[in-house]
């Protein structure tokens, strides 16, 4: 983030999203949520923010918010195949999946280098 031009919109919010994404990538979803929620609340709609926010929400059981974030992510990256996988996890969670099952399902979906 420090290498981005100073005039980059929402640069501070993106920095916050990256911090949250790093925590989520390490599997620390609960600790990631405040960072990702703050970035999102500040209008950060970068795919990195949306992806990891959705993963953290799914892993911590907030299915309704996860579904909203996944829909916004689909608008930003309509050709990203991973969005469909996240949406399927959210749908199965909404229909009664156990939290542990969802956390296991989210882990490989969310794996990426931050």
Phi, psi and omega per residue, in radians:
X1 nan -0.619 -3.139
X2 -1.098 -0.400 -3.121
X3 -1.514 -0.130 3.089
X4 -1.246 2.622 3.100
X5 -1.039 2.508 -3.120
X6 -0.987 -0.482 -3.115
X7 -1.453 0.056 3.113
X8 -1.015 2.201 3.134
X9 -1.079 2.460 3.067
X10 0.959 0.654 -3.108
X11 -1.047 -0.769 3.120
X12 -1.122 -0.680 3.119
X13 -1.165 -0.657 3.095
X14 -1.130 -0.675 3.092
X15 -1.059 -0.744 3.110
X16 -1.101 -0.735 3.115
X17 -1.091 -0.696 3.137
X18 -1.124 -0.708 3.088
X19 -1.040 -0.801 3.113
X20 -1.124 -0.708 3.136
X21 -1.091 -0.681 3.113
X22 -1.105 -0.741 3.103
X23 -1.136 -0.759 3.132
X24 -1.129 -0.694 3.126
X25 -1.069 -0.506 3.105
X26 -1.476 0.023 3.124
X27 1.510 0.122 -3.120
X28 -1.685 1.198 -3.010
X29 -1.134 -0.711 -3.117
X30 -1.100 -0.715 3.116
X31 -1.249 -0.485 -3.137
X32 -1.283 -0.562 -3.035
X33 -0.949 -0.809 -3.128
X34 -1.041 -0.688 3.115
X35 -1.159 -0.841 -3.100
X36 -1.192 -0.676 3.117
X37 -1.127 -0.712 3.127
X38 -1.134 -0.757 3.128
X39 -1.115 -0.769 -3.140
X40 -1.119 -0.773 3.131
X41 -1.109 -0.438 3.113
X42 -1.582 0.299 3.062
X43 1.341 0.300 3.045
X44 -1.264 2.074 3.121
X45 -2.153 0.481 3.048
X46 -1.137 2.470 -3.141
X47 -0.938 -0.619 3.123
X48 -1.064 -0.773 3.125
X49 -1.125 -0.848 -3.081
X50 -1.111 -0.732 -3.117
X51 -1.103 -0.883 -3.069
X52 -1.304 -0.541 3.055
X53 -1.121 -0.781 3.094
X54 -1.058 -0.769 -3.140
X55 -1.081 -0.777 -3.127
X56 -1.162 -0.697 3.109
X57 -1.107 -0.767 3.109
X58 -1.094 -0.790 -3.082
X59 -1.169 -0.439 -3.129
X60 -1.785 0.068 2.997
X61 1.582 0.208 3.115
X62 -1.637 1.261 -3.044
X63 -1.086 -0.782 -3.083
X64 -1.056 -0.777 3.121
X65 -1.179 -0.667 3.109
X66 -1.026 -0.748 -3.135
X67 -1.105 -0.683 3.090
X68 -1.098 -0.785 -3.127
X69 -1.148 -0.702 3.117
X70 -1.076 -0.709 3.099
X71 -1.095 -0.713 3.103
X72 -1.184 -0.684 3.105
X73 -1.061 -0.720 3.126
X74 -1.089 -0.552 3.088
X75 -1.238 -0.605 -3.119
X76 -1.361 -0.681 -3.110
X77 -2.265 1.261 -3.034
X78 -1.101 -0.335 -3.101
X79 -1.786 0.145 -3.139
X80 -1.397 1.996 -3.109
X81 -1.162 -0.446 -3.094
X82 -1.165 -0.437 3.141
X83 -1.045 -0.721 3.126
X84 -1.086 -0.672 3.111
X85 -1.120 -0.769 3.107
X86 -1.083 -0.751 -3.135
X87 -1.079 -0.683 3.118
X88 -1.145 -0.700 3.088
X89 -1.101 -0.741 3.131
X90 -1.105 -0.756 3.129
X91 -1.098 -0.766 -3.136
X92 -1.182 -0.609 3.099
X93 -1.147 -0.743 3.141
X94 -1.099 -0.555 -3.098
X95 -1.522 0.192 2.988
X96 2.033 0.203 3.114
X97 -1.137 2.641 3.140
X98 -1.403 2.509 -3.099
X99 -0.907 -0.756 -3.119
X100 -1.079 -0.671 3.124
X101 -1.109 -0.735 3.137
X102 -1.163 -0.754 3.133
X103 -1.050 -0.708 3.106
X104 -1.144 -0.704 -3.133
X105 -1.193 -0.614 -3.096
X106 -1.278 -0.616 -3.051
X107 -0.907 -0.922 3.139
X108 -1.242 -0.492 3.116
X109 -1.162 -0.654 -3.046
X110 -1.486 -0.134 -3.056
X111 -1.165 2.121 3.050
X112 -2.921 2.744 3.116
X113 -1.435 2.266 3.127
X114 -1.694 nan nan
